[in-house]
Amino acid sequence: MTKTFTPNDVLRYLYKETNEVESQRLEEAMLVDADLLDQYLQLTNIKEQLDKVQKIPKQETIQAILDYSRFDHPILY
């Protein structure tokens, strides 16, 4: 029986969330299925771009947190 891999399977593989058997089968499938390999390469590129994104809060946000932390706040249980 031939396993059809979904984009979700490829994404799980990319983030190392597949087990050893799944990984091996997906790798073998990518050797013979150009569309599957292309899907993997596209997702790899997207992941690399997302990894480069730096999230820096606005100075106003940092200041608001610091201002808030200076006040005594009751602890709610």
C-alpha contacts under 8 A as a table, 3 or more apart, distances in Angstrom:
res1	aa1	res2	aa2	distance
5	F	8	N	7.95
5	F	9	D	5.88
5	F	10	V	7.19
5	F	26	L	7.43
5	F	36	L	7.89
6	T	9	D	5.13
6	T	10	V	6.58
7	P	10	V	5.05
7	P	11	L	6.15
7	P	39	Q	7.31
8	N	11	L	4.99
8	N	12	R	6.10
9	D	12	R	5.08
9	D	13	Y	6.19
9	D	18	T	7.94
10	V	13	Y	5.02
10	V	14	L	6.15
10	V	26	L	7.74
10	V	39	Q	7.61
10	V	40	Y	6.12
11	L	14	L	4.95
11	L	15	Y	6.31
11	L	40	Y	7.68
11	L	43	L	7.13
12	R	15	Y	5.23
12	R	16	K	6.08
12	R	17	E	4.85
12	R	18	T	5.92
13	Y	16	K	4.90
13	Y	17	E	5.70
13	Y	18	T	5.35
13	Y	23	S	6.40
13	Y	26	L	7.98
14	L	17	E	7.60
14	L	40	Y	7.61
14	L	43	L	7.83
14	L	44	T	7.03
18	T	21	V	7.97
18	T	22	E	5.73
18	T	23	S	5.84
19	N	22	E	5.34
19	N	23	S	6.10
20	E	23	S	5.15
20	E	24	Q	6.18
21	V	24	Q	5.17
21	V	25	R	6.21
22	E	25	R	5.18
22	E	26	L	6.08
23	S	26	L	5.16
23	S	27	E	6.09
24	Q	27	E	5.13
24	Q	28	E	6.19
25	R	28	E	5.09
25	R	29	A	6.10
26	L	29	A	4.96
26	L	30	M	6.16
27	E	30	M	5.14
27	E	31	L	6.53
28	E	31	L	5.26
28	E	32	V	7.06
29	A	32	V	5.53
29	A	33	D	5.87
29	A	36	L	7.49
30	M	33	D	5.03
30	M	34	A	6.55
30	M	36	L	5.55
30	M	37	L	4.81
31	L	34	A	7.33
31	L	37	L	7.33
33	D	36	L	5.35
33	D	37	L	6.36
34	A	37	L	5.03
34	A	38	D	6.01
35	D	38	D	4.99
35	D	39	Q	6.12
36	L	39	Q	5.01
36	L	40	Y	6.30
37	L	40	Y	5.03
37	L	41	L	6.19
38	D	41	L	5.03
38	D	42	Q	6.07
39	Q	42	Q	5.19
39	Q	43	L	6.20
40	Y	43	L	5.19
40	Y	44	T	6.04
41	L	44	T	4.99
41	L	45	N	6.20
42	Q	45	N	5.14
42	Q	46	I	6.27
43	L	46	I	4.99
43	L	47	K	6.06
44	T	47	K	5.11
44	T	48	E	6.20
45	N	48	E	5.13
45	N	49	Q	6.29
46	I	49	Q	5.13
46	I	50	L	6.18
47	K	50	L	5.06
47	K	51	D	6.07
48	E	51	D	5.10
48	E	52	K	6.54
49	Q	52	K	5.28
49	Q	53	V	6.87
50	L	53	V	5.34
57	P	61	T	6.31
57	P	62	I	6.84
58	K	61	T	5.27
58	K	62	I	6.63
59	Q	62	I	5.12
59	Q	63	Q	6.12
60	E	63	Q	5.04
60	E	64	A	6.07
61	T	64	A	5.09
61	T	65	I	6.35
62	I	65	I	5.23
62	I	66	L	6.27
63	Q	66	L	5.02
63	Q	67	D	5.97
64	A	67	D	5.05
64	A	68	Y	6.05
65	I	68	Y	5.09
65	I	69	S	6.16
66	L	69	S	5.10
66	L	70	R	6.51
67	D	70	R	5.39
67	D	71	F	7.32
68	Y	71	F	5.83
69	S	72	D	7.64
